Amino acid sequence: MSIQTSPRDALPEHEPLLLLEDAAERIGVPVTRVIDLLQEHKLIAVRDGSAVALPEAFFNRAKVNKFVPGVIALLADGGYQDEEILGYLFTEDDSLPGRPVDALHGHRAREVMRRAQAMAF
């Protein structure tokens, strides 16, 4: 079983990451379920050295942020590669303001979804 990953440098240098085991513990599921989410392309992992990790910003307290899989799907369906999706989510956007991934945790989530849909088509 192999997990598709993007390089660590697809994210900002000091972006907090969760190892697969830590992500599974955070959301209260077995590691195999996190692997399933990756294989279903609902999340995107990065390779940090020999470890596979997920951006901590993809999670709320005890679950995957409900908008993250949708944004990934919209952009992937529009032809964006994983590194480009991570670039979009983790790059500051003065018109939001802030990073789209951070906006997914608040009242601007629908705006991020709208923009992702417009970008994809």
C-alpha positions in Angstrom: 0.0 0.0 0.0 1.5 3.3 -1.0 0.3 6.8 -0.1 0.7 9.6 -2.6 2.5 12.5 -1.0 3.7 15.9 -2.0 7.1 17.2 -1.0 7.4 19.1 2.3 8.4 22.3 0.5 4.9 22.5 -1.0 3.9 24.0 2.4 5.3 27.0 4.2 8.6 26.2 6.0 7.2 26.2 9.6 3.7 24.9 8.9 2.7 22.5 11.7 2.3 18.9 10.6 0.7 15.8 12.2 2.1 12.4 11.6 -0.6 9.9 10.4 -0.7 8.3 13.8 -1.2 11.7 15.5 -3.9 12.7 13.0 -5.7 9.4 13.6 -5.6 10.0 17.4 -6.8 13.5 17.0 -9.9 12.5 15.1 -10.4 9.2 17.0 -10.0 6.8 14.2 -7.6 4.0 13.3 -4.6 5.0 11.2 -6.1 2.9 8.4 -9.0 5.3 8.2 -6.7 8.2 7.7 -4.9 6.3 5.0 -8.4 5.7 3.4 -9.0 9.4 3.5 -5.7 10.0 1.6 -6.5 7.3 -0.9 -10.0 8.8 -1.5 -8.2 12.1 -2.0 -10.1 13.8 0.8 -6.8 14.9 2.3 -3.3 15.6 0.9 -0.2 14.3 2.7 3.4 15.6 2.5 6.6 13.6 3.0 8.7 15.1 5.8 11.9 13.2 5.6 10.9 9.6 5.9 7.6 10.4 7.6 4.2 11.0 6.0 2.3 13.9 7.6 -0.7 16.0 7.2 -1.0 19.8 7.7 -2.5 20.5 11.1 -4.6 23.2 9.5 -6.7 20.5 7.9 -8.2 19.6 11.3 -10.5 21.2 13.8 -10.3 20.1 17.4 -11.4 16.5 16.9 -12.3 16.1 13.2 -11.2 16.9 9.7 -12.4 20.4 8.8 -15.6 19.7 6.8 -14.6 22.1 4.0 -11.1 20.7 3.3 -12.2 17.6 1.3 -14.6 19.8 -0.8 -11.9 22.3 -1.8 -9.5 19.5 -2.6 -12.1 17.8 -4.8 -13.1 21.1 -6.6 -9.5 21.9 -7.5 -8.5 18.3 -8.3 -11.6 18.0 -10.6 -10.4 21.2 -12.3 -7.0 19.7 -13.1 -5.0 21.0 -10.2 -2.2 18.8 -8.9 -1.7 18.2 -5.1 1.2 20.7 -4.9 -0.9 23.4 -6.6 -3.8 22.7 -4.3 -1.5 23.0 -1.3 0.0 26.2 -2.8 -3.5 27.7 -3.1 -4.6 26.8 0.4 -1.4 27.9 2.2 -0.6 31.1 0.3 -1.7 34.5 1.7 -4.5 36.2 -0.2 -4.9 39.8 0.6 -8.4 39.8 -0.8 -9.6 37.3 1.8 -7.5 38.4 3.9 -5.2 35.6 5.0 -4.7 32.1 3.8 -7.6 30.1 2.3 -6.9 27.2 4.7 -7.4 29.5 7.7 -10.5 30.9 6.2 -12.0 27.4 6.0 -12.2 27.5 9.8 -14.4 30.6 9.9 -17.2 32.5 8.3 -15.2 32.9 5.0 -15.2 29.2 4.2 -17.9 29.5 1.6 -16.0 32.3 -0.1 -13.0 30.0 -0.4 -15.2 27.3 -1.8 -16.6 29.7 -4.3 -13.2 30.9 -5.4 -11.9 27.3 -5.7 -14.9 26.4 -7.9 -14.2 29.5 -10.1 -10.5 28.7 -10.4 -11.2 25.1 -11.3 -13.5 25.8 -14.2 
